[in-house]
Amino acid sequence: MGSQPRQQAGEHDFRQVLQPSPFHARVEEHNLVKNWMSWNGYQTARTYDTLASEYFAIRSSCSVMDMTPMEKYRITGPDALKFLNRLVTRDISGLKPNRVTYVVWCNDDGKVLDDGTIFHLNSGEYRLCSQHHQLDWLLISSLGMDVTIEEETHEVAAISVQGPTACSVLVAAGFTDLSELKPFSISHTLLNGFEVMISRTGYTGDLGYELWVDPGNALALWDAVFGVAQRGLYDVRAIGLGALEMVRIEAGFIMPGDDFNTAEVTVRAGHDRSPFEVGLGWLVNFDKPHFTGKQALLREKNQPIKRRLVKLSVEGNKAPADSFLYDSKKGRRIGTVKVHTWSPILKANLATADIEYRNGVAPAQIWAEIYYQKELEWQATWAQCTVSTEPFWSHPRRLTTPPERY
């Protein structure tokens, strides 16, 4: 009879210390491979079944992801708008109630602390969602303003419903008034007697929605969506962070802390990045009043860019994991691949990389030095890279209103 591996002294089962989300009872049931990871202190599925099945659920049918662990902050008070407009680089003075916008914020040196979304819930009432914990920075930044900042990460449960049939699935689940919901808009509805806030937002580059609900109604919301599949109407599949990573790279979305170092955690000078250096210069509005980092960014704007986070298509099928990049074969090293994925739908190696510019000009050629293992032997090869200025994948249905029904 085979023995079971023992837990060594000092080791801990992380599932005993990570917080379950309000959806956990259903998440655990769907997670066939029990592949867990930590996301902001929550026990989160990396993979439920296979990456391939979850990836194609996003691109070909309907996917559901538990996004409760995302950091969420409720910002209210007479100076709420003034505070947020000073915090972020984008001018949000025109953000109307029931609308959402994408933002980035910096320290005094103009280096990115995080990116996220601002939801204008009601007049003078906002929700800021971010990837990383930001409460300390928000409180410091609000000194002298009549504003209340409350962390509500644990008080709001949320799922992301994404894919071509997302709208059809939600309508079949009982949601109404989705036909005229435009991208980056919010609606409120009752489902089986409880309130759900729906935003037409997502992180996949496809048609999608995010559903926000009181934690006490989380399981009822999950059952309503997956009940559509149980009735045989549409395929609905739970997806984890692994598949999300694949599609967000395809869609050209960046991830602070993965694609670049954020200013809060950078140890050595020169390893943090500005909005211009990570491709978010379009989020910097100099015409609005003072915001944190404005003077530093004004100085940088007038200088040739020194480096840039770029989207690369890498020839061949060898994974360019952590590859060094050169301006020619065996030439000058100019950067490093940060994240990569093989795109099943595009049949291409895609990557995000940090590369050096010379006098504000990108290298004419970029080559990746790739090391890979074949039959327990390490091999080396060179692959030419092509810079993409547009997302690798973005379907028109993402913005079409009303969405196509399938």
SULSUL-V402936 format. One record per residue. N is the residue number from 1. SS is DSSP state (h for helix, s for strand, l for the rest). PSI is psi in whole degrees, -180 to 180 (none if undefined). Layout:
BEGIN
n->N ss->SS psi->PSI
n->N ss->SS psi->PSI
END
This chain:
BEGIN
n->1 ss->l psi->124
n->2 ss->l psi->142
n->3 ss->l psi->152
n->4 ss->l psi->143
n->5 ss->l psi->139
n->6 ss->l psi->150
n->7 ss->l psi->125
n->8 ss->l psi->159
n->9 ss->l psi->134
n->10 ss->l psi->-13
n->11 ss->l psi->153
n->12 ss->l psi->143
n->13 ss->l psi->108
n->14 ss->h psi->-22
n->15 ss->h psi->-20
n->16 ss->h psi->-16
n->17 ss->l psi->-17
n->18 ss->l psi->146
n->19 ss->s psi->132
n->20 ss->l psi->145
n->21 ss->l psi->167
n->22 ss->l psi->-19
n->23 ss->l psi->3
n->24 ss->h psi->-37
n->25 ss->h psi->-37
n->26 ss->h psi->-37
n->27 ss->h psi->-46
n->28 ss->h psi->-37
n->29 ss->h psi->-39
n->30 ss->h psi->-22
n->31 ss->l psi->91
n->32 ss->l psi->-32
n->33 ss->l psi->-4
n->34 ss->l psi->43
n->35 ss->s psi->99
n->36 ss->s psi->158
n->37 ss->s psi->171
n->38 ss->s psi->134
n->39 ss->s psi->109
n->40 ss->l psi->38
n->41 ss->l psi->2
n->42 ss->s psi->147
n->43 ss->s psi->115
n->44 ss->s psi->143
n->45 ss->s psi->128
n->46 ss->s psi->-44
n->47 ss->s psi->139
n->48 ss->l psi->-41
n->49 ss->l psi->-85
n->50 ss->l psi->150
n->51 ss->h psi->-39
n->52 ss->h psi->-47
n->53 ss->h psi->-37
n->54 ss->h psi->-39
n->55 ss->h psi->-48
n->56 ss->h psi->-19
n->57 ss->h psi->-39
n->58 ss->h psi->-43
n->59 ss->h psi->-20
n->60 ss->h psi->-17
n->61 ss->l psi->-113
n->62 ss->l psi->129
n->63 ss->s psi->152
n->64 ss->s psi->130
n->65 ss->s psi->137
n->66 ss->s psi->113
n->67 ss->l psi->21
n->68 ss->l psi->-39
n->69 ss->l psi->-13
n->70 ss->l psi->136
n->71 ss->s psi->132
n->72 ss->s psi->134
n->73 ss->s psi->131
n->74 ss->s psi->125
n->75 ss->s psi->118
n->76 ss->s psi->170
n->77 ss->l psi->166
n->78 ss->l psi->-31
n->79 ss->l psi->18
n->80 ss->h psi->-49
n->81 ss->h psi->-44
n->82 ss->h psi->-43
n->83 ss->h psi->-50
n->84 ss->h psi->-38
n->85 ss->h psi->-25
n->86 ss->h psi->-30
n->87 ss->h psi->-49
n->88 ss->s psi->162
n->89 ss->l psi->-19
n->90 ss->l psi->146
n->91 ss->l psi->112
n->92 ss->l psi->15
n->93 ss->l psi->-24
n->94 ss->l psi->8
n->95 ss->l psi->113
n->96 ss->l psi->159
n->97 ss->l psi->146
n->98 ss->l psi->30
n->99 ss->s psi->157
n->100 ss->s psi->147
n->101 ss->s psi->155
n->102 ss->s psi->136
n->103 ss->s psi->167
n->104 ss->s psi->150
n->105 ss->s psi->155
n->106 ss->s psi->169
n->107 ss->l psi->-173
n->108 ss->l psi->-22
n->109 ss->l psi->4
n->110 ss->l psi->23
n->111 ss->s psi->140
n->112 ss->s psi->129
n->113 ss->s psi->-38
n->114 ss->s psi->168
n->115 ss->s psi->169
n->116 ss->s psi->-164
n->117 ss->s psi->144
n->118 ss->s psi->125
n->119 ss->s psi->121
n->120 ss->s psi->100
n->121 ss->s psi->-51
n->122 ss->s psi->174
n->123 ss->l psi->120
n->124 ss->l psi->13
n->125 ss->s psi->123
n->126 ss->s psi->157
n->127 ss->s psi->128
n->128 ss->s psi->124
n->129 ss->s psi->136
n->130 ss->s psi->165
n->131 ss->l psi->-39
n->132 ss->l psi->164
n->133 ss->l psi->126
n->134 ss->l psi->7
n->135 ss->h psi->-44
n->136 ss->h psi->-45
n->137 ss->h psi->-40
n->138 ss->h psi->-43
n->139 ss->h psi->-42
n->140 ss->h psi->-42
n->141 ss->h psi->-18
n->142 ss->l psi->2
n->143 ss->l psi->132
n->144 ss->l psi->0
n->145 ss->l psi->149
n->146 ss->l psi->81
n->147 ss->l psi->146
n->148 ss->s psi->129
n->149 ss->s psi->120
n->150 ss->s psi->129
n->151 ss->s psi->129
n->152 ss->l psi->26
n->153 ss->h psi->-45
n->154 ss->h psi->-10
n->155 ss->h psi->-5
n->156 ss->l psi->119
n->157 ss->s psi->149
n->158 ss->s psi->144
n->159 ss->s psi->152
n->160 ss->s psi->127
n->161 ss->s psi->109
n->162 ss->s psi->149
n->163 ss->l psi->170
n->164 ss->l psi->-35
n->165 ss->l psi->14
n->166 ss->h psi->-47
n->167 ss->h psi->-44
n->168 ss->h psi->-40
n->169 ss->h psi->-45
n->170 ss->h psi->-37
n->171 ss->h psi->-42
n->172 ss->h psi->-26
n->173 ss->h psi->-12
n->174 ss->l psi->3
n->175 ss->l psi->143
n->176 ss->l psi->172
n->177 ss->l psi->31
n->178 ss->l psi->-20
n->179 ss->l psi->-36
n->180 ss->l psi->9
n->181 ss->l psi->113
n->182 ss->l psi->161
n->183 ss->l psi->139
n->184 ss->l psi->27
n->185 ss->s psi->163
n->186 ss->s psi->143
n->187 ss->s psi->159
n->188 ss->s psi->136
n->189 ss->s psi->163
n->190 ss->s psi->134
n->191 ss->s psi->116
n->192 ss->l psi->35
n->193 ss->l psi->-4
n->194 ss->s psi->155
n->195 ss->s psi->138
n->196 ss->s psi->130
n->197 ss->s psi->131
n->198 ss->s psi->129
n->199 ss->s psi->139
n->200 ss->l psi->78
n->201 ss->l psi->167
n->202 ss->l psi->-179
n->203 ss->l psi->26
n->204 ss->l psi->-14
n->205 ss->l psi->13
n->206 ss->l psi->178
n->207 ss->l psi->132
n->208 ss->s psi->163
n->209 ss->s psi->154
n->210 ss->s psi->131
n->211 ss->s psi->127
n->212 ss->s psi->131
n->213 ss->s psi->158
n->214 ss->l psi->137
n->215 ss->h psi->-31
n->216 ss->h psi->-19
n->217 ss->h psi->10
n->218 ss->h psi->-49
n->219 ss->h psi->-36
n->220 ss->h psi->-38
n->221 ss->h psi->-48
n->222 ss->h psi->-47
n->223 ss->h psi->-33
n->224 ss->h psi->-41
n->225 ss->h psi->-49
n->226 ss->h psi->-16
n->227 ss->h psi->-25
n->228 ss->h psi->-42
n->229 ss->h psi->-38
n->230 ss->h psi->-28
n->231 ss->l psi->0
n->232 ss->l psi->19
n->233 ss->l psi->-47
n->234 ss->l psi->155
n->235 ss->l psi->129
n->236 ss->l psi->129
n->237 ss->s psi->137
n->238 ss->s psi->139
n->239 ss->l psi->152
n->240 ss->l psi->-172
n->241 ss->h psi->-24
n->242 ss->h psi->-48
n->243 ss->h psi->-36
n->244 ss->h psi->-38
n->245 ss->h psi->-40
n->246 ss->h psi->-49
n->247 ss->h psi->-29
n->248 ss->h psi->-32
n->249 ss->h psi->-43
n->250 ss->h psi->-41
n->251 ss->l psi->-6
n->252 ss->l psi->19
n->253 ss->l psi->143
n->254 ss->l psi->159
n->255 ss->l psi->104
n->256 ss->s psi->137
n->257 ss->l psi->-22
n->258 ss->l psi->-49
n->259 ss->l psi->-24
n->260 ss->s psi->158
n->261 ss->s psi->134
n->262 ss->l psi->156
n->263 ss->l psi->-30
n->264 ss->l psi->-31
n->265 ss->l psi->-7
n->266 ss->l psi->133
n->267 ss->l psi->-44
n->268 ss->l psi->146
n->269 ss->l psi->142
n->270 ss->l psi->-1
n->271 ss->l psi->-2
n->272 ss->s psi->172
n->273 ss->l psi->148
n->274 ss->s psi->167
n->275 ss->l psi->-36
n->276 ss->l psi->-36
n->277 ss->l psi->-18
n->278 ss->l psi->14
n->279 ss->l psi->20
n->280 ss->l psi->25
n->281 ss->h psi->-26
n->282 ss->h psi->-11
n->283 ss->h psi->4
n->284 ss->l psi->115
n->285 ss->l psi->107
n->286 ss->l psi->-12
n->287 ss->l psi->-16
n->288 ss->l psi->169
n->289 ss->l psi->-178
n->290 ss->l psi->139
n->291 ss->l psi->158
n->292 ss->l psi->123
n->293 ss->l psi->0
n->294 ss->h psi->-47
n->295 ss->h psi->-41
n->296 ss->h psi->-40
n->297 ss->h psi->-33
n->298 ss->h psi->-42
n->299 ss->h psi->-42
n->300 ss->h psi->-36
n->301 ss->h psi->-33
n->302 ss->l psi->6
n->303 ss->l psi->151
n->304 ss->l psi->136
n->305 ss->l psi->139
n->306 ss->l psi->-29
n->307 ss->s psi->164
n->308 ss->s psi->142
n->309 ss->s psi->122
n->310 ss->s psi->159
n->311 ss->s psi->128
n->312 ss->s psi->138
n->313 ss->s psi->123
n->314 ss->s psi->124
n->315 ss->l psi->155
n->316 ss->l psi->-173
n->317 ss->l psi->14
n->318 ss->l psi->129
n->319 ss->l psi->122
n->320 ss->l psi->46
n->321 ss->l psi->121
n->322 ss->l psi->26
n->323 ss->l psi->143
n->324 ss->s psi->145
n->325 ss->s psi->144
n->326 ss->s psi->158
n->327 ss->l psi->-3
n->328 ss->l psi->169
n->329 ss->l psi->122
n->330 ss->l psi->28
n->331 ss->l psi->-145
n->332 ss->l psi->131
n->333 ss->s psi->130
n->334 ss->s psi->-4
n->335 ss->s psi->-168
n->336 ss->s psi->142
n->337 ss->s psi->130
n->338 ss->s psi->-51
n->339 ss->s psi->158
n->340 ss->s psi->163
n->341 ss->s psi->154
n->342 ss->s psi->125
n->343 ss->s psi->110
n->344 ss->l psi->-32
n->345 ss->l psi->-29
n->346 ss->l psi->-11
n->347 ss->l psi->53
n->348 ss->s psi->152
n->349 ss->s psi->122
n->350 ss->s psi->146
n->351 ss->s psi->157
n->352 ss->s psi->131
n->353 ss->s psi->151
n->354 ss->s psi->116
n->355 ss->s psi->154
n->356 ss->s psi->145
n->357 ss->l psi->154
n->358 ss->s psi->118
n->359 ss->l psi->36
n->360 ss->l psi->9
n->361 ss->s psi->135
n->362 ss->l psi->153
n->363 ss->l psi->144
n->364 ss->l psi->-34
n->365 ss->l psi->146
n->366 ss->s psi->128
n->367 ss->s psi->139
n->368 ss->s psi->133
n->369 ss->s psi->111
n->370 ss->s psi->129
n->371 ss->s psi->134
n->372 ss->s psi->160
n->373 ss->s psi->132
n->374 ss->s psi->118
n->375 ss->l psi->49
n->376 ss->l psi->16
n->377 ss->s psi->137
n->378 ss->s psi->133
n->379 ss->s psi->159
n->380 ss->s psi->142
n->381 ss->s psi->166
n->382 ss->s psi->142
n->383 ss->s psi->133
n->384 ss->s psi->144
n->385 ss->s psi->145
n->386 ss->s psi->128
n->387 ss->s psi->134
n->388 ss->s psi->127
n->389 ss->l psi->-11
n->390 ss->l psi->160
n->391 ss->l psi->146
n->392 ss->l psi->-33
n->393 ss->l psi->124
n->394 ss->l psi->115
n->395 ss->l psi->141
n->396 ss->h psi->-28
n->397 ss->h psi->-17
n->398 ss->h psi->-33
n->399 ss->l psi->-8
n->400 ss->l psi->131
n->401 ss->l psi->123
n->402 ss->l psi->155
n->403 ss->l psi->151
n->404 ss->l psi->142
n->405 ss->l psi->141
n->406 ss->l psi->none
END
